[in-house]
Amino acid sequence: MEIHKFLKIDEDSRIPKYQQIVNSIIDNISIGNFKIDQKIPSINRLSEEVNLSRDTVEKAYKILKERNIIISIRGKGFYISRTKLIKKLNILFLINKLSWYKMEIYHAFINSIGTNAYIDLNIYHCDESLFLNILNKHKKAYDYYAIMPHFKNKDNQHTSTTTAVTQALNKIPKNKLIIMDNMKIPIRNNIITVYEDYEKDIFGALNEGISKISKYKKIILIYPKKTIYPYPKRIKKGFIKFCSKHNLDFEILDKVYNDMVLLKGDLFITIEEDDLISLMEQIIEKELVLGEDLGIISYNDTPLKALLGITVISTDFKIMGKKTSEMILNNQKGKFKVPFYFIDRESL
């Protein structure tokens, strides 16, 4: 069979050519044109047949291999390996807030899962009632429920779940439930969990930077006590554990105050963006040199922090989204701990 005749490449489309190859092969599998174990052309041959560069076809084949749609057999070539994954999946994607890094997870997820799914993004703002209303409205409507569970109690403190939330999650069939970003959910059985371990993450990441951190006289963590989107208390516990291990003088404040007392030898660890901005403004106003007179480490990386040279401790958000989609597509279960990094820049 001359497979290239089934592939549709639109020269005028804004979709990258490699993605058009991926989409076209998947579409042809879904309608039965390509069968399981059927051999497909080599990279060189297909690039000649569709008049595209070898790199373009190679990139398409790489994506198809990552999704286990095709396999390569040494000395023989490429073959169609799966045909049952092509049914469009309906996925409810529930996140607690609309932040840059949450959207980084979401975009990595949809880019990885590609055309295989329809994804319905909902935001519940850490609110139990809104979360439960969304789940009740959409019960039994989706193939998968990808949920990032972060809530606030009556005192605006972080909690991973509530009694009502746990009951609602237990009503979702375990083969459809995906827990992301938070492992402290009392759900048993074999579900997909792609998570951060907040206490161990901050402890381990700060340990990586101990050679630089230890030169500072005092470490100040800015941990918001009451906020619209509260942070896990395990971040604070991991910080205290780190400082205690290395006998470091430390203090925990709930925010960056106006006219903060800034002393040479201070190192600040900020979580919220507003605190980072306020702190940098005061450093500039007081003509202190960042990275020399005092230091900053920020929680969660962003392109702007990279541009400004801010040292960060951060989850790999792209891996979280990509790994979740791969586990869905490959019908995998179990837990995956997302990498957490110390990224050293000029502010330390």
Disulfide bonds with the S-S distance in Angstrom:
none
